[in-house]
């Protein structure tokens, strides 16, 4: 890590007895507490979602999509994470019309974590949400015909962090570059662990709600000061990030955003310089683990998985959707959605015979080679 001059750990006067102030690793404390409230496994996913929700305090929040099959536990995961966010710092949405965000009050979404139950419910509002994510506000001119014809303007301020669940393996390309992705654990082992917890609840009753724990988290989050964050090792990280594809220009800020959020959360334990919190090496180590997990599970990696299957099948000739289903283990709708992306990119093409496909080229995702320490 580069040495930073004039950096000091400010001994701030204690204004609270909240035990979280003394925690060296708030992510581990969060995982312990969310597990006690019924979340089984999903540690990295829960930590990533919690960081994204907390990042709403930043000027450039993180946005997240939780993917998985129906009944896999996507919304349960998000709801358990949302429990730890104070009411005034979050919003819940089950559906949104194309212009609903434009009609919101000026500060309705500002610095809030917006939990979306299902992407399908807000799909028609894609443009508005993307605009808020990129521009951090919406400025909308419209014509009011209530009393004649009159031009009016509305401003809805951000920024906001959007967290949504979906069963879709791919989304609109413009959406994907703005999002972190996590997949819920659909393994037999995870299912067995969930069934054991369900059986235990049926036998012994539900887990008791520790309202004091949630109150401590809410108080802590509300008392955090909004401060700038400086990452002294950011330039060093940039040299390790893949530069062979344009979307890295949006992926790298996601890693930095995770580091910033961790530093902001641990501001009581971090050095300060010129009014800014200095991110520590331990912030990078946690962010690196979570970012690498997300990087390896996004839509591009589903595309890579399908193309590997297609390339293998092509060794024996052209192939059908059913062949890809057998090779990947995916359902028909998932294969169709991902193969449409492959066709769009020119990696797979339908032959002259309808329903028969041919592999053309690979679209491999460049590997991450982030340093083990900083």
JORAMO-V829458 format. One record per residue. N is the residue number from 1. RES is the residue in one small letter. SS is DSSP state (~ for helix, > for strand, _ for the rest). PHI is phi as a letter, one per 20 degrees, with the letter a starting at -180 (NA if undefined). D_CENTER is the distance of its C-alpha to the mean C-alpha in Angstrom with 2 decimals. Layout:
n res ss phi d_center
N RES SS PHI D_CENTER
N RES SS PHI D_CENTER
//
This chain:
n res ss phi d_center
1 x _ NA 27.22
2 x _ f 29.19
3 x _ f 31.45
4 x _ d 30.80
5 x _ f 33.95
6 x _ l 34.56
7 x _ e 31.50
8 x > c 32.26
9 x _ e 30.70
10 x _ f 31.71
11 x _ e 33.33
12 x _ f 32.11
13 x _ f 34.27
14 x _ f 32.92
15 x _ d 32.31
16 x _ b 30.77
17 x _ d 31.55
18 x _ f 27.96
19 x ~ f 27.68
20 x ~ f 24.06
21 x ~ g 25.52
22 x ~ e 27.16
23 x _ f 24.21
24 x _ e 23.67
25 x _ c 20.40
26 x ~ f 18.44
27 x ~ f 15.67
28 x ~ f 18.52
29 x ~ f 20.03
30 x ~ f 16.96
31 x ~ f 16.79
32 x ~ f 20.51
33 x ~ f 20.41
34 x ~ f 17.71
35 x ~ f 19.68
36 x ~ f 22.79
37 x _ e 21.45
38 x _ o 21.17
39 x _ f 17.93
40 x _ d 19.23
41 x _ m 17.64
42 x _ l 13.90
43 x ~ f 14.02
44 x ~ f 11.42
45 x ~ f 8.91
46 x ~ f 10.08
47 x ~ f 10.07
48 x ~ f 6.48
49 x ~ f 5.83
50 x ~ f 8.97
51 x ~ f 8.31
52 x ~ f 5.73
53 x ~ f 8.52
54 x ~ f 11.14
55 x ~ f 10.27
56 x ~ g 11.74
57 x ~ f 14.94
58 x _ e 14.62
59 x _ f 16.06
60 x _ c 13.08
61 x _ f 9.94
62 x _ e 6.36
63 x _ c 4.67
64 x > c 2.26
65 x > c 5.19
66 x > d 7.08
67 x > d 10.25
68 x _ r 13.68
69 x _ f 17.27
70 x _ g 18.79
71 x _ m 19.51
72 x _ f 17.23
73 x _ o 15.71
74 x ~ f 12.31
75 x ~ f 13.43
76 x ~ f 15.31
77 x ~ g 12.37
78 x ~ f 10.66
79 x ~ f 14.22
80 x ~ f 14.99
81 x ~ f 12.20
82 x ~ f 13.34
83 x _ g 16.81
84 x _ e 16.29
85 x _ d 15.46
86 x _ g 18.80
87 x ~ g 19.83
88 x ~ f 20.44
89 x ~ d 16.92
90 x > b 15.17
91 x > c 15.87
92 x > d 15.79
93 x > c 16.33
94 x _ d 17.69
95 x _ a 18.97
96 x _ b 19.60
97 x _ f 22.43
98 x _ g 22.30
99 x _ d 23.77
100 x _ f 22.64
101 x ~ f 20.34
102 x ~ f 23.39
103 x ~ e 25.50
104 x _ f 23.41
105 x _ f 25.19
106 x _ g 24.75
107 x _ d 22.67
108 x _ f 21.13
109 x _ d 17.49
110 x _ f 18.02
111 x _ l 15.78
112 x > d 14.36
113 x > e 11.18
114 x > d 11.56
115 x > e 10.97
116 x > d 11.94
117 x _ f 13.87
118 x _ b 14.00
119 x ~ g 13.21
120 x ~ g 16.98
121 x ~ f 17.83
122 x _ c 16.41
123 x ~ g 16.99
124 x ~ f 20.10
125 x ~ e 18.39
126 x ~ g 16.23
127 x ~ f 18.37
128 x ~ f 18.24
129 x ~ f 14.47
130 x ~ f 14.24
131 x ~ f 17.10
132 x ~ f 15.62
133 x ~ f 12.49
134 x ~ e 15.01
135 x ~ e 18.10
136 x _ m 16.92
137 x > a 19.66
138 x > c 21.54
139 x > d 25.26
140 x > c 27.00
141 x > e 30.71
142 x > b 32.33
143 x > d 35.83
144 x > e 37.05
145 x _ d 40.04
146 x _ f 40.81
147 x _ c 43.75
148 x _ n 44.62
149 x _ d 42.23
150 x > b 40.30
151 x > f 37.36
152 x > c 34.73
153 x > c 31.52
154 x > c 28.45
155 x > c 25.75
156 x > d 22.47
157 x > e 20.90
158 x _ d 17.35
159 x _ e 15.14
160 x > b 12.54
161 x > d 8.84
162 x > d 7.95
163 x > c 6.25
164 x > c 8.19
165 x > d 9.93
166 x > b 12.13
167 x _ e 14.92
168 x _ f 15.01
169 x _ f 14.75
170 x _ c 14.45
171 x _ c 13.81
172 x _ g 15.66
173 x ~ g 15.67
174 x ~ f 15.20
175 x ~ f 11.93
176 x ~ f 10.57
177 x _ f 11.36
178 x _ e 9.34
179 x _ c 5.89
180 x > e 3.93
181 x > c 5.32
182 x > c 6.82
183 x > d 10.32
184 x _ f 12.24
185 x _ f 15.48
186 x _ d 18.26
187 x _ f 20.96
188 x ~ g 24.41
189 x ~ f 24.17
190 x ~ f 21.13
191 x ~ f 23.00
192 x ~ f 26.09
193 x ~ f 24.42
194 x ~ f 23.17
195 x ~ f 26.66
196 x ~ f 28.26
197 x ~ f 26.33
198 x ~ f 27.30
199 x ~ f 30.86
200 x ~ f 30.99
201 x ~ f 29.93
202 x ~ f 32.61
203 x ~ e 35.16
204 x ~ d 34.57
205 x _ n 32.69
206 x _ f 29.19
207 x _ f 27.81
208 x _ f 29.09
209 x _ f 26.74
210 x _ e 26.81
211 x ~ f 26.53
212 x ~ f 27.50
213 x ~ f 24.44
214 x ~ f 22.16
215 x ~ f 24.54
216 x ~ f 24.31
217 x ~ f 20.54
218 x ~ f 20.89
219 x ~ f 23.80
220 x ~ f 22.14
221 x ~ f 19.11
222 x ~ f 21.66
223 x ~ e 23.91
224 x _ f 21.54
225 x _ e 23.00
226 x _ f 21.11
227 x _ c 21.99
228 x > f 21.40
229 x > c 19.99
230 x > d 21.78
231 x _ d 20.70
232 x _ f 24.16
233 x _ d 23.10
234 x ~ f 20.79
235 x ~ f 23.58
236 x ~ f 24.12
237 x ~ f 20.54
238 x ~ g 20.91
239 x _ f 23.88
240 x _ e 21.98
241 x _ e 19.25
242 x _ g 20.13
243 x _ d 22.05
244 x _ e 23.25
245 x _ b 20.83
246 x _ f 20.01
247 x _ f 16.23
248 x ~ g 16.19
249 x ~ f 16.92
250 x ~ d 13.37
251 x ~ f 11.82
252 x ~ f 13.90
253 x ~ f 12.82
254 x ~ f 9.21
255 x ~ f 11.19
256 x ~ f 13.45
257 x ~ f 11.00
258 x ~ f 10.05
259 x ~ f 13.84
260 x ~ g 14.69
261 x ~ f 12.78
262 x ~ f 14.52
263 x ~ f 17.74
264 x ~ f 17.63
265 x ~ f 17.14
266 x _ e 20.06
267 x ~ g 22.17
268 x ~ f 25.15
269 x ~ d 25.24
270 x _ d 24.64
271 x _ f 27.24
272 x > c 27.65
273 x > b 29.25
274 x _ l 30.38
275 x _ n 28.20
276 x > d 24.95
277 x > f 23.10
278 x > e 23.32
279 x _ f 20.46
280 x _ e 22.06
281 x ~ g 21.98
282 x ~ f 20.45
283 x ~ f 17.33
284 x ~ f 17.07
285 x ~ f 17.78
286 x ~ f 14.97
287 x ~ f 12.42
288 x ~ g 14.15
289 x ~ f 13.89
290 x ~ f 10.19
291 x ~ f 9.63
292 x ~ f 12.44
293 x ~ f 11.19
294 x ~ f 8.07
295 x ~ g 10.65
296 x _ e 13.03
297 x _ c 11.41
298 x _ f 10.39
299 x ~ g 13.01
300 x ~ g 15.22
301 x ~ f 15.84
302 x ~ f 16.87
303 x ~ f 19.15
304 x ~ f 20.54
305 x ~ f 21.28
306 x ~ f 23.12
307 x ~ f 25.03
308 x ~ f 26.19
309 x ~ f 27.54
310 x ~ f 29.16
311 x ~ f 30.76
312 x ~ f 32.19
313 x ~ f 33.59
314 x ~ f 35.07
315 x _ g 37.34
316 x _ d 39.32
317 x _ p 39.12
318 x _ f 37.15
319 x > b 34.97
320 x _ d 33.77
321 x ~ g 30.56
322 x ~ f 32.05
323 x ~ f 32.38
324 x ~ f 28.68
325 x ~ f 27.94
326 x ~ f 30.30
327 x ~ f 28.97
328 x ~ e 25.20
329 x _ n 25.63
330 x _ e 23.46
331 x _ f 24.67
332 x ~ f 26.34
333 x ~ f 23.80
334 x ~ f 21.00
335 x ~ f 23.54
336 x ~ f 24.62
337 x ~ f 21.21
338 x ~ f 20.50
339 x ~ f 24.15
340 x ~ f 24.01
341 x ~ f 21.42
342 x ~ f 23.79
343 x ~ f 26.72
344 x ~ g 25.12
345 x _ e 24.71
346 x _ m 28.22
347 x _ e 27.43
348 x > c 29.09
349 x > c 31.81
350 x > f 33.75
351 x _ f 37.40
352 x _ f 40.43
353 x _ e 40.41
354 x _ g 37.88
355 x _ n 35.31
356 x _ d 36.03
357 x > d 33.53
358 x > c 33.93
359 x > f 31.66
360 x _ d 32.02
361 x _ a 29.76
362 x _ e 26.71
363 x _ c 23.43
364 x _ f 22.22
365 x _ e 18.97
366 x _ f 20.30
367 x _ f 19.66
368 x _ e 18.08
369 x _ c 20.89
370 x _ f 19.53
371 x _ f 22.25
372 x _ f 22.60
373 x _ b 23.57
374 x _ c 23.90
//
